[in-house]
Amino acid sequence: MPTNKPTGAQLVISTLKALGVDVLFGYPGGAIMPIYDALAGSGLRHILVRHEQGASFAADSYARATGRVGVCMATSGPGATNLITGIANAYMDSVPVVFITGQVSTHLMGTDGFQEVDFLGLTLPVVKHSWLVRDAAQIPAILARAFAIAKEGRPGPVLVDIPKDVAASFVEASEMGELPAWTPAAPKAEAIEAAKALIEQAQKPLLYIGGGVHMADADAEMRDFVERTGIPFVSTLKGLGTVSTYHDLHLGMLGMHGTRAGNMAVQETDLLIAVGARFDDRATGKLSAFAPHAKVIHFDIDPAEFHKNRRADVAILGDLKLALPALRPTMPDISEWVKLNKANKWQHRFKYDAPGKGVYAPALLKSLSEKAGKKFIVACDVGQHQMWVAQHCEFEQNRAHLTSGGSGAMGYGLPAGMGAKLGLPDHHVVTVSGDGSFMMNIQEMATLRRYGINLKIVLLDNSSLGLVRQWQELFYEENYSEIDLSDNPDFVEVAKAFGLSAFRITQRHEVEGAIDRLLAADAPTLLHVLIDPRENVWPLVPPGASNAEMMEERWDEPIDSY
Ligand SMILES: Cc1ncc(C[n+]2csc(CCOP(=O)(O)OP(=O)(O)O)c2C)c(N)n1
């Protein structure tokens, strides 16, 4: 019966518009039909992916790249469960994404109805907050709250599960009302004073910068702090680019595949200043041997992070935008310490003169980041190529390095590149992937083609699950178990079949021309690079060892054709 009253589904769409959403990622199905019905012709830009996992990763990277809340929709049952990896990914890396899922109608819930799954229950450990909506009139308020919760404090994924009958029901028009304001905690003056005293007594202070800094939008404050104090810094995987990686005082990434200079500094420091970092095991190595001589100052927005892995001498809870400028120590003389670190950085710099004529992936990535310039954004997959990107690409700005850090989810790279390019169309967005990871969401090439998303893909193909192969080589006595991908399809032909441009290189002398051609292309393009399957990531801290016990680079005899 025609009525002027809106449906719950219409309220979903009108609220998303009112919240300023400009693009969302999704895939329709039975239980979410009313919402897709309301979406058609609404003016909201929806990207129809080819697999829900692609939508979840794309929404995540859109949020990381732009600083806005990502939005993702899927239907109940298998549509929703296909999102779980992406939800966990956003949770582990504290990314603000609102997931809207259809649910079976309320009278079918609990009956094992068609495409029914208790999605609220399934996702409980990996969401910041979730709702099962029972009253359509509440949709505007719930969505507004969901957006606010996703962003405030420590960001994270929020789920709104909407049964089909609730979405289809007519309600009195309701409004989302005022977006609830959230004021981040201001740091306590005593904590700032205590931190100041520790810095003023330190001889070898070191900053340990994590992904939380750019989540707090405190890059400018962080950069200012580095300039004011002259304290050398190491970055976590997610902290890369927060302060330019070109900076003189940057000692590189720390941890398992960190730089020698960075890890040596952590071993030596007498005051470790952790900013928006969580003492993750990939960064710390053996915890008991991590920064063994250091007192610790820990800045975080999430009190649960304090003393979780490492006891802090001073814990500063609150907004980094306030806390960093408030901390104004009179710096002691640390010039010898700075000199030592710069010398280590120079002495242990990466070398790119690998033997042979084949493509040396680290050199290719270094060249790629140089040629792409300041507006370079890279989205990685997971594996050796991911670690090479972290080691060899330079990042001038935050939000430029998009990687599945906490969860380490293969398949992230291609949809992540897509989401970032949609968010920041005037940047050079490049996905760097491995042959194993690429296959996990290869179908999203069709999405690139459909929407003309000008993403560039560098596929580093070693015909194997390289990082696993490396571990089997080094720690399982070369017992290679289920890592062979030598029967990969012809990726150039596959990409062409999806409607992309694609070309291949196999030799080192082809690298420069190929990167120029890739970056200049005005359509989504794949560069397929064959690399030595025996190449390893160096240096490496073996599992269970301390960061002081890094294994050093070694090069095999070259293989010049693969
Ligand atoms: C979804 C998922 N499954 C399994 C793993 C375990 N894993 C980590 S790295 C890796 C190999 C990655 O191979 P590839 O994408 O080819 O990259 P490469 O290491 O060769 O550069 C695997 C299987 C993972 N991180 N994610």
PDBQT file of the ligand as one rigid body, heavy atoms in Angstrom, charges set to zero:
ROOT
HETATM    1  C1  LIG A 601      44.826 -15.526   4.200  1.00  0.00    +0.000 C 
HETATM    2  C2  LIG A 601      46.190 -15.976   4.579  1.00  0.00    +0.000 A 
HETATM    3  N1  LIG A 601      46.528 -17.269   4.467  1.00  0.00    +0.000 NA
HETATM    4  C3  LIG A 601      47.776 -17.684   4.796  1.00  0.00    +0.000 A 
HETATM    5  C4  LIG A 601      48.700 -16.799   5.252  1.00  0.00    +0.000 A 
HETATM    6  C5  LIG A 601      50.096 -17.271   5.647  1.00  0.00    +0.000 C 
HETATM    7  N2  LIG A 601      51.110 -16.687   4.756  1.00  0.00    +0.000 N 
HETATM    8  C6  LIG A 601      51.832 -15.596   5.080  1.00  0.00    +0.000 A 
HETATM    9  S1  LIG A 601      52.857 -15.108   3.872  1.00  0.00    +0.000 SA
HETATM   10  C7  LIG A 601      52.396 -16.360   2.885  1.00  0.00    +0.000 A 
HETATM   11  C8  LIG A 601      52.990 -16.509   1.505  1.00  0.00    +0.000 C 
HETATM   12  C9  LIG A 601      52.666 -15.378   0.627  1.00  0.00    +0.000 C 
HETATM   13  O1  LIG A 601      53.026 -15.700  -0.687  1.00  0.00    +0.000 OA
HETATM   14  P1  LIG A 601      52.970 -14.622  -1.824  1.00  0.00    +0.000 P 
HETATM   15  O2  LIG A 601      51.712 -13.874  -1.787  1.00  0.00    +0.000 OA
HETATM   16  O3  LIG A 601      53.275 -15.311  -3.119  1.00  0.00    +0.000 OA
HETATM   17  O4  LIG A 601      54.113 -13.624  -1.427  1.00  0.00    +0.000 OA
HETATM   18  P2  LIG A 601      55.683 -13.805  -1.303  1.00  0.00    +0.000 P 
HETATM   19  O5  LIG A 601      55.974 -14.187   0.099  1.00  0.00    +0.000 OA
HETATM   20  O6  LIG A 601      56.086 -14.859  -2.273  1.00  0.00    +0.000 OA
HETATM   21  O7  LIG A 601      56.229 -12.473  -1.645  1.00  0.00    +0.000 OA
HETATM   22  C10 LIG A 601      51.434 -17.163   3.510  1.00  0.00    +0.000 A 
HETATM   23  C11 LIG A 601      50.834 -18.385   2.923  1.00  0.00    +0.000 C 
HETATM   24  C12 LIG A 601      48.296 -15.464   5.383  1.00  0.00    +0.000 A 
HETATM   25  N3  LIG A 601      49.116 -14.516   5.867  1.00  0.00    +0.000 N 
HETATM   26  N4  LIG A 601      47.057 -15.057   5.009  1.00  0.00    +0.000 NA
ENDROOT
TORSDOF 0
